[in-house]
Amino acid sequence: MARRTPCPTFRHRPPDPPQQDGEKAGLSEDAGEEEREEMKKEVDQSVRMMFVALCVSLQAAAAAAAGKADGAQGGGSGGGGGDTISHSVTIVQRLEALLVQGNGSDISLRVETPNADEVKVIQVHSLVLSLQSPVFEELLLSRNSSTLVLKESSDCAAVFDRFIRYLYCGELSLRLEQAIALHKLATKYQVMVLQQGITQYMTQNLARDSPSGHVAGWYEYALQAGDLTLRDSCLLYMAWNLSSVLQSGEWVGISSQLLMTLLQRSDLILQSEMELFAALEAWIIQNEPDGLTAENALRAVRYAMMPPRELFRLQTQSMILARYQESVRDLLYMSYQFHSASPLSMAKYFDVNCSLFVPRNYLSSVWGSPWIINNPTRDDRSTSFQTQLGPSGHDSSKRVTWNALFSPRWLPLTMRSMYTETGAMQPTRVEGGRPRIIITPATSSADFAGVNFQKTVLVMAQQQGNVVVKHVYNFHQSTEENGDFLAEADLYRRTSEYLIDSSLYLHIIVKPMYQTLISTKN
C-alpha cells in the first residue's frame, strides 16, 4: 500500500454569533460553542434523513423486482439456507442519477485551478462524501457555507468529476494519461481503496502502447508520492524491457536520477552495451546536463563488454566521447587490456569482479538463444546452442556448446533417492513435479578455469498485445537451485498468462563471471 501523503485541510473560523437583545447578546464562549454543536447535529440529522428518503425511494424498485425471484417464496423451508435478492445495480444507478440531477444536494463543490479562469461547480451530498473520504468529512464539518472551495491542479481538475462519480458509484473509467491525476486525488482525499485500485491498474498497464511512453513518468510520480509498489514495478519493467524503453519517445526526457539508477544495474535486459551507449549519447545531446552528470553517466557504461572494433569506432566517431574522453580514459585503457590478455592473466592483477567486467543480460546471439516450447506440459524437451566463451577479445573465437533440458514435472532433489533412474540429463518424472530447466556444457575445457557461468532464463509473456519479460531466473546449472521456477504458472491452462499461443517463450543467456586471483600481501 502506498504511503499516505499529508492532505491539506481547509479550516474556516466560524462566524461570530449575531448580537441580539436580552440574554443572547451576552452569551458566553461556552454557550456559543454549545449552540454551534447543536446546529451541527441538526445539519447532520437533516442529511441523514435525506439519505433515508433516498433508500425509501429505492424500495419501490426493489419491490417491483422481487416478484421475479420465484424461489424466494419457499426459501425459508427445507433447510437453513435462503435465497438472496440483490438490487445493488439499481441502487448504484439511483445514486448516479442523484449525482447527475443534483436532487437533494446540500453542498456545492467549487473546484478552482490556480492561474486559470475556468471553475468547475459540482452539486453533491455531504453524507456520501463524508462516508467515502475522511478528508471530505473534516472539510464539511468545518465549513461555514453551502459552498466548499477546493484548489486543484489543472490535471486533477480535469478529472475531478470522475473522482466524485467514483465516490457515488464505486466504479471508474480512465485512460493512461489520467491515471496520475486520479491517483493524486485518491491520495489527497484518503480514498485508499481507489488509490490501491489505480496503483494496480498502472502496474498492469506498463506494457500498453502510448504515443510518447508513460512508464518513466509513472516512476517519477511514484517516487514523489512515496508509492513503493508502483515505483518498484515501473523500475523493474524498465530494467527488464530496456530495449523498448530506449526506443520510446520518453527516453530522452527521463531524469538524471532515473538514468543513473538504470545504468548502475547489472540485470538490465537489452541487445548489447553498444545499444545502451547510443541511447545515453542521445540523452546527453538532448538534455545537455552539467559536466559531472555526463561524466558519471559515461563512467557507468561497461566498455569492456564492447568488442575492440566498436571501441575504436566510438573513439573516432562519437562527439560525446570525444568531449568527455578524459573522464573515461582509464576505463577505455582497462577495456583494451581486458581484450588483449586472457581473463586468467587479467584476474591476477585487476579486480575482475568490478562492474566494468560484469556482463548485463544481453539478448545478442553471442550470449544465448531464444527457446520456444510448444505445448510445454506434454513431455521433456531439449535444445542446444552456442555462446562465446567470454566477452574478452582473447576469447572471441572460442565457442561453448550448451545442452538445455526442460521438464514439466521434475522430481525434487529430496525425493530422488527413492527412485532408481539416474543420469545427469535424465530426470525422474512423477505426477505433481514442477517445471525445471537444466543447462550444462556439452564438453569440458581448460579454458573454463577461473570462470563461473551464470545461467539466466527469461520468461516472456504477452501483455496488451506486446511480448514482455515477465520473470527472470538466475542459476548455475539447474533452476532447481531457485526453488520457484514457474511456481505460479498454470501451464495446463491454455489461457495462462505464461503462454503465448499455447507455447512457452523463453530466452536463455549465459554470462561468464570471472574470479579475481589477486594475492593480498600481509
Number of C-alpha atoms within 10 A of each C-alpha: 13 17 11 16 15 10 12 10 14 16 13 11 8 12 7 7 12 8 11 10 8 8 9 13 11 12 15 11 9 9 12 15 13 12 14 14 12 12 12 14 12 12 14 15 12 13 19 15 12 17 16 12 12 16 14 12 13 16 13 11 14 17 11 9 13 15 11 10 11 10 12 14 12 10 14 12 9 8 7 7 9 14 13 10 12 11 16 10 10 13 19 15 14 19 20 17 13 18 20 13 12 16 12 16 18 17 18 18 16 16 21 19 19 10 8 9 7 11 10 14 14 18 19 23 22 20 19 18 17 17 11 19 18 14 18 22 17 14 21 21 14 16 16 14 11 12 16 17 15 15 13 15 15 16 15 21 22 17 16 19 15 16 23 18 17 16 21 21 16 13 12 15 8 12 6 16 13 14 16 19 19 24 24 18 21 21 22 19 21 20 19 18 14 21 23 19 13 20 22 13 15 22 18 13 14 22 22 15 14 13 8 10 21 23 25 22 16 23 22 18 17 22 14 12 18 15 20 16 16 26 23 15 20 22 19 17 20 22 22 21 19 20 19 14 20 20 12 16 14 16 22 19 13 16 15 16 10 13 17 15 13 19 21 15 13 14 17 23 20 22 17 19 21 19 13 19 20 13 17 22 18 16 21 18 12 11 14 11 13 9 11 10 16 20 17 14 21 24 19 18 21 25 24 26 25 20 18 18 9 12 18 13 10 17 14 10 11 13 13 17 19 12 9 14 17 12 17 17 13 11 20 21 12 17 23 19 16 25 21 15 14 16 27 18 13 21 18 14 12 15 16 21 13 11 16 20 22 18 22 20 25 20 18 14 15 18 23 23 20 16 19 14 19 15 15 20 18 12 11 19 15 15 13 15 19 19 20 20 23 28 23 24 23 15 17 15 10 13 14 16 15 17 16 20 18 21 23 22 20 21 21 17 9 7 9 15 9 7 10 7 11 11 7 7 13 11 20 18 19 12 9 11 14 20 22 25 20 20 22 19 16 13 9 10 8 6 14 15 11 16 17 14 19 14 21 21 23 22 21 22 21 17 17 13 10 12 14 19 21 17 15 16 16 17 18 17 17 19 22 19 14 12 12 13 21 17 10 8 14 14 20 13 12 14 12 16 17 23 24 18 13 18 17 21 22 19 17 22 25 28 24 21 18 23 18 20 16 13 8 5 4 3
